[in-house]
Amino acid sequence: MVKLSAYLLLGGLSALVWAAPAPVPTSAPDLAKRATTCTFSDSGGASSASKSKTSCSTIILSALAVPSGTTLDLTGLNEGTTVIFEGITTFGYEEWSGPLVSVSGTDITVTQTTGAYLDGKGASYWDGEGYNGGKTKPKFFYVHELISLTLENIYIYNPPVQVFSVNGATDLTITGVTINAEAGDTGALGANIDGFDIGSSTSITITGANVYNQDCIRIKTISGDTGTVSGITYSGITLSGITDYGIVVNQAYDGTSGSPTNGITISKFILENISGTIESTATNILVECGSGSCTDVNQFSPILM
């Protein structure tokens, strides 16, 4: 919706007016700023979208071919902007850290049409080492520094490594997202394909997601760091084919496993209606908390079938 505002300046009025001033010339309207729906496509579409994004209230990205080593830059969008992916969005191969897509703004909606998907060409990067070595792999989708975003029905196919990075976000709703890295199972080549990594954010809701990767569901805090994790609910989740861990709460990340620290408190963590299948040699829930730093966590009993 385009908002039109009128401004009236009053000043210097007297009881007697002797002459009317000549009208002030006005410039022609900026047609670019009036545009409401913009469509960008093919190999030049990513660059054009990044340059013209603030002129559009609706941005349609149709079968984009994003050049290698380039971010589809959708940061700094105008308030209320809607972004729609159509067809297959591809990204040229290059070893770099990414991200492939970055979005920021206020009151933003990101969605797609039926049958559309974003193809990260992960098979070209997968080497079993994730971001711990081997090829440098681009992270996929940054959702950083924004207020009120709805991300719905996005399909991510063959991501090279981590998919959604959420940081500095408030009031974010992610619904109906699919992350398909099933092909990475072959030879265990697809590693560190995290579905959603969330940090320094509040009021985040993820519903109806389907994620096929090699990771579990977990809360991890950096060993020796300080901060707070609170008000987390995992509900209505189904896990299948679990070979190592189903759910992990770990306060020794980047440190020595089995020696958690207590600089970050974890509280009000709720698990409910979790079900699925797990191999006999795997662990339902692994909890590694520092002394006194986890509230209502250690009481969880095995809940997977």
Buried (B, 14 or more C-beta within 10 A) or exposed (E): EEEEEEEEEEEEEEEEEEEEEEEEEEEEEEEEEEBEEBBBBEEEBBBBBBEBBEBBBBBBBBBBBBBEEBBBBBBBBBEBBBBBBBBBBBBEEBBBEBBBBBBBBBBBBBBBEEEBBBBBBBBEBBEEBBBEEBBBBBBBBBBBBBBBBBBBBBBBBBBBBBBBBBBBBBBBBBBBBBBBBEBBEEEEBBBBBBBBBBBEBEEBEBEEBEBBBBBBBBBBBBBEEEEEBEEBEBEEBEBEEBEBBBBBBBBBBEBEEEEBBBBBBBBEBEBEEBEBEBEEEBBBBBBBBBEEBBBEBEEBEEBBE
